[in-house]
């Protein structure tokens, strides 16, 4: 890809390529990629709950790669395929809502109890993405720390084993599986990833049910806990570089997209302090 490509751009390229190969097969060649295949791939992404913005990011990366790797007209190849950016709905909830969710009475062995535990675990673990929770293994926890590498970027993240995290993990102690949570079964990489896609769909459907059951006015998705942690940290005056590191973002600009929905009261307070200092 050349030395002129930044690390974050290279990571985006690799993520998009892995995704396309999961759809079309690892033996995919450049000559196999045509407009019809990309249309099917776009539909495949959407059917698996991938957001339009994430799908667009994959497509832009693939368009750039194809433009570099061959003489084909990549603009024509991607004609009619969404490569823009759309405004996303509010993805975070406040601390009061998270507390309300925590206090909701659920049967201990019900599927919604697992869904609630996954949501809270993600929130407590610095916004850990669902894919990393699904693939989390017991050997990644030792010495009072949980260490994992983000599936999307490979960034290493360390989380302290807070009592609230330990409490959730204790409910899923099992010697029958190396995975922490009862989501995946296979140890084969491709099979496990296919299982993850099914569980991601289940998780998002179940979060809707959980929100209704808990009387939460708002939509819960697999992204909500992650965005909520970032927003809560921001409101708690945690510096942007610290939030970026916790989320595994190599570029703080990525973190800012998580905080766009934050209201302007902090800006107003800062402006008031500046005005009063004159």
C-alpha positions as CSV (number, residue, x, y, z in Angstrom):
1,X,0.0,0.0,0.0
2,X,3.0,2.2,0.1
3,X,4.6,4.4,2.8
4,X,2.4,7.3,2.0
5,X,-0.7,5.6,3.4
6,X,-1.4,6.4,7.1
7,X,-1.8,3.6,9.6
8,X,-5.5,4.4,10.2
9,X,-6.1,4.3,6.4
10,X,-4.2,1.0,6.1
11,X,-6.4,-0.4,8.9
12,X,-9.5,0.7,7.0
13,X,-8.3,-0.9,3.8
14,X,-7.6,-4.2,5.6
15,X,-10.9,-4.2,7.4
16,X,-12.8,-3.7,4.2
17,X,-10.8,-6.4,2.4
18,X,-11.5,-8.9,5.2
19,X,-15.2,-8.1,5.1
20,X,-15.4,-8.5,1.3
21,X,-13.5,-11.8,1.5
22,X,-15.9,-13.1,4.2
23,X,-18.7,-12.4,1.7
24,X,-17.1,-13.6,-1.5
25,X,-14.5,-16.1,-0.4
26,X,-10.8,-15.9,0.4
27,X,-9.9,-16.8,-3.2
28,X,-11.4,-13.6,-4.6
29,X,-9.4,-12.0,-7.4
30,X,-9.5,-8.4,-8.6
31,X,-11.0,-9.6,-11.9
32,X,-13.9,-11.1,-10.0
33,X,-15.0,-7.8,-8.6
34,X,-17.8,-6.2,-10.7
35,X,-20.7,-3.9,-10.1
36,X,-23.1,-6.8,-9.5
37,X,-20.9,-8.4,-6.9
38,X,-20.5,-5.1,-5.1
39,X,-24.3,-4.6,-5.1
40,X,-24.8,-8.1,-3.6
41,X,-22.0,-7.3,-1.0
42,X,-23.7,-4.0,0.0
43,X,-27.0,-5.9,0.5
44,X,-25.2,-8.6,2.5
45,X,-23.8,-5.9,4.8
46,X,-27.1,-4.3,5.4
47,X,-28.8,-7.7,6.0
48,X,-26.3,-8.3,8.8
49,X,-27.1,-5.0,10.6
50,X,-24.1,-3.1,9.4
51,X,-24.9,0.6,9.4
52,X,-25.0,2.6,6.1
53,X,-22.0,4.7,7.3
54,X,-19.9,1.6,8.1
55,X,-20.9,0.1,4.7
56,X,-20.0,3.3,3.0
57,X,-16.6,3.3,4.8
58,X,-15.9,-0.2,3.4
59,X,-17.0,0.8,-0.1
60,X,-14.8,3.9,-0.1
61,X,-11.8,1.9,1.0
62,X,-12.4,-0.7,-1.7
63,X,-12.9,2.0,-4.3
64,X,-9.5,3.5,-3.3
65,X,-7.8,0.1,-3.3
66,X,-9.2,-0.9,-6.7
67,X,-8.2,2.5,-8.1
68,X,-4.6,1.8,-7.0
69,X,-4.4,-1.9,-7.9
70,X,-5.8,-1.9,-11.4
71,X,-6.6,0.2,-14.4
72,X,-10.4,-0.3,-14.0
73,X,-12.7,2.7,-13.7
74,X,-13.5,2.4,-10.0
75,X,-15.9,5.4,-10.2
76,X,-18.0,3.5,-12.7
77,X,-17.7,0.2,-10.8
78,X,-19.2,1.9,-7.7
79,X,-21.9,3.9,-9.5
80,X,-25.2,3.8,-7.5
81,X,-23.5,2.3,-4.4
82,X,-23.7,4.5,-1.3
83,X,-20.3,6.0,-0.4
84,X,-21.4,9.1,1.3
85,X,-22.1,9.9,5.0
86,X,-25.6,10.1,6.5
87,X,-26.5,11.8,9.8
88,X,-26.9,9.1,12.5
89,X,-29.6,9.1,15.1
90,X,-28.7,9.7,18.7
91,X,-26.8,6.6,19.8
92,X,-26.1,7.3,23.5
93,X,-28.2,7.2,26.6
94,X,-27.5,9.1,29.9
95,X,-26.4,7.6,33.2
96,X,-30.0,7.7,34.5
97,X,-31.1,5.4,31.7
98,X,-28.2,3.0,32.3
99,X,-29.1,2.9,36.0
100,X,-32.7,2.3,35.1
101,X,-31.7,-0.6,33.0
102,X,-29.5,-2.0,35.7
103,X,-32.4,-1.9,38.3
104,X,-35.0,-3.5,36.0
105,X,-36.1,-6.8,37.5
106,X,-35.5,-9.8,35.1
107,X,-35.6,-13.5,35.7
108,X,-31.9,-14.6,36.3
109,X,-31.8,-17.2,33.6
110,X,-33.9,-15.3,31.0
111,X,-32.3,-14.4,27.6
112,X,-33.0,-10.7,28.4
113,X,-30.8,-11.0,31.5
114,X,-27.9,-12.0,29.3
115,X,-28.6,-9.1,26.9
116,X,-28.7,-6.7,29.9
117,X,-25.4,-8.1,31.2
118,X,-23.8,-7.7,27.8
119,X,-24.9,-4.1,27.6
120,X,-23.8,-3.2,31.1
121,X,-20.5,-5.1,30.6
122,X,-19.8,-3.1,27.4
123,X,-20.5,0.1,29.3
124,X,-18.3,-0.8,32.3
125,X,-15.5,-2.0,30.0
126,X,-14.9,1.4,28.4
127,X,-17.4,0.8,25.6
128,X,-16.1,-2.6,24.5
129,X,-17.7,-3.4,21.1
130,X,-20.0,-6.4,20.8
131,X,-17.7,-8.3,18.5
132,X,-14.9,-8.1,21.1
133,X,-17.2,-9.3,23.8
134,X,-18.3,-12.2,21.7
135,X,-14.8,-13.3,21.0
136,X,-13.5,-12.6,24.5
137,X,-11.6,-15.6,26.1
138,X,-10.9,-16.4,29.6
139,X,-7.1,-16.3,29.2
140,X,-7.4,-12.6,28.3
141,X,-8.2,-11.9,32.0
142,X,-5.5,-12.1,34.6
143,X,-3.8,-10.0,37.2
144,X,-6.8,-7.8,37.8
145,X,-6.9,-6.7,34.1
146,X,-8.8,-7.6,31.0
147,X,-6.7,-7.2,27.8
148,X,-8.0,-7.5,24.3
149,X,-7.2,-6.4,20.7
150,X,-10.0,-4.7,18.8
151,X,-11.2,-6.9,15.9
152,X,-11.7,-3.8,13.8
153,X,-8.2,-2.2,14.2
154,X,-6.1,-4.6,16.2
155,X,-5.5,-1.9,18.8
156,X,-4.6,-3.3,22.3
157,X,-6.9,-2.2,25.1
158,X,-6.5,-2.8,28.8
159,X,-9.5,-2.6,31.2
160,X,-9.3,-2.8,35.0
161,X,-11.3,-5.5,36.5
162,X,-13.8,-3.3,38.4
163,X,-16.1,-5.0,40.9
164,X,-19.1,-4.4,38.6
165,X,-17.2,-6.2,35.8
166,X,-16.3,-9.1,38.1
167,X,-19.8,-9.4,39.2
168,X,-21.1,-9.9,35.7
169,X,-18.3,-12.3,34.8
170,X,-19.0,-14.5,37.8
171,X,-22.4,-15.3,36.5
172,X,-20.8,-16.9,33.4
173,X,-18.1,-18.9,34.9
174,X,-17.9,-22.2,33.0
175,X,-15.3,-24.8,32.3
176,X,-17.1,-26.0,29.2
177,X,-16.1,-23.1,27.0
178,X,-13.0,-21.0,26.6
179,X,-15.2,-18.0,25.6
180,X,-16.3,-15.7,28.4
181,X,-19.9,-15.3,27.3
182,X,-22.2,-18.0,26.0
183,X,-22.4,-16.5,22.5
184,X,-20.0,-18.5,20.3
185,X,-19.2,-22.2,20.2
186,X,-16.8,-22.9,17.3
187,X,-13.0,-22.4,17.6
188,X,-12.7,-22.2,13.8
189,X,-12.2,-18.6,12.8
190,X,-14.6,-18.4,9.9
191,X,-17.3,-20.5,11.6
192,X,-17.0,-18.4,14.8
193,X,-17.4,-15.2,12.8
194,X,-20.5,-16.5,11.1
195,X,-21.9,-17.4,14.6
196,X,-21.0,-13.8,15.7
197,X,-23.0,-12.3,12.8
198,X,-26.1,-14.3,13.8
199,X,-25.6,-13.3,17.5
200,X,-25.2,-9.6,16.5
201,X,-28.6,-9.7,14.8
202,X,-30.1,-11.5,17.8
203,X,-28.5,-8.9,20.2
204,X,-29.9,-5.9,18.4
205,X,-33.4,-7.5,18.2
206,X,-33.2,-8.4,21.9
207,X,-32.1,-4.9,22.9
208,X,-35.3,-3.5,21.4
209,X,-37.3,-5.9,23.6
210,X,-35.2,-5.0,26.6
211,X,-35.8,-1.3,26.1
212,X,-39.6,-1.9,25.9
213,X,-39.5,-4.1,29.0
214,X,-37.5,-1.6,31.0
215,X,-39.7,1.3,29.9
216,X,-36.8,3.1,28.3
217,X,-37.8,5.9,26.0
218,X,-35.2,5.5,23.2
219,X,-33.6,2.9,21.0
220,X,-30.9,0.5,22.3
221,X,-28.5,-1.0,19.8
222,X,-25.1,-2.8,19.9
223,X,-23.5,0.7,19.6
224,X,-25.4,2.4,22.4
225,X,-23.3,1.3,25.4
226,X,-20.1,2.3,23.6
227,X,-21.4,5.7,22.6
228,X,-22.9,6.2,26.1
229,X,-19.6,5.5,27.8
230,X,-17.8,8.0,25.6
231,X,-20.5,10.6,26.2
232,X,-20.5,10.0,30.0
233,X,-16.7,10.2,30.1
234,X,-16.9,13.5,28.2
235,X,-19.4,14.9,30.6
236,X,-17.1,13.8,33.4
237,X,-14.3,16.0,32.1
238,X,-12.2,13.1,30.8
239,X,-9.8,14.4,28.2
240,X,-10.4,13.5,24.6
241,X,-7.1,11.7,24.1
242,X,-7.9,9.5,27.1
243,X,-11.4,8.7,25.7
244,X,-9.8,7.9,22.4
245,X,-7.3,5.5,23.9
246,X,-10.1,3.8,26.0
247,X,-12.2,3.3,22.8
248,X,-9.2,2.1,20.8
249,X,-9.3,5.0,18.3
250,X,-6.0,5.7,16.6
251,X,-7.3,9.1,15.6
252,X,-9.1,11.4,18.1
253,X,-11.1,12.7,15.2
254,X,-12.9,9.4,15.1
255,X,-13.8,9.9,18.8
256,X,-15.4,13.3,18.0
257,X,-18.0,11.5,15.8
258,X,-19.2,9.8,19.0
259,X,-19.6,13.1,20.7
260,X,-21.4,15.1,18.0
261,X,-24.7,14.6,19.8
262,X,-23.4,16.1,23.0
263,X,-25.2,19.3,23.8
264,X,-23.5,22.7,23.8
265,X,-23.8,23.5,27.5
266,X,-20.0,22.9,28.1
267,X,-19.2,25.2,25.3
268,X,-21.5,27.9,26.8
269,X,-19.8,27.5,30.2
270,X,-16.4,27.8,28.7
271,X,-17.4,30.9,26.7
272,X,-18.9,32.4,29.9
273,X,-15.6,31.8,31.8
274,X,-13.6,33.4,29.0
275,X,-15.9,36.4,28.8
276,X,-15.8,36.9,32.6
277,X,-12.0,36.8,32.6
278,X,-11.7,39.9,30.4
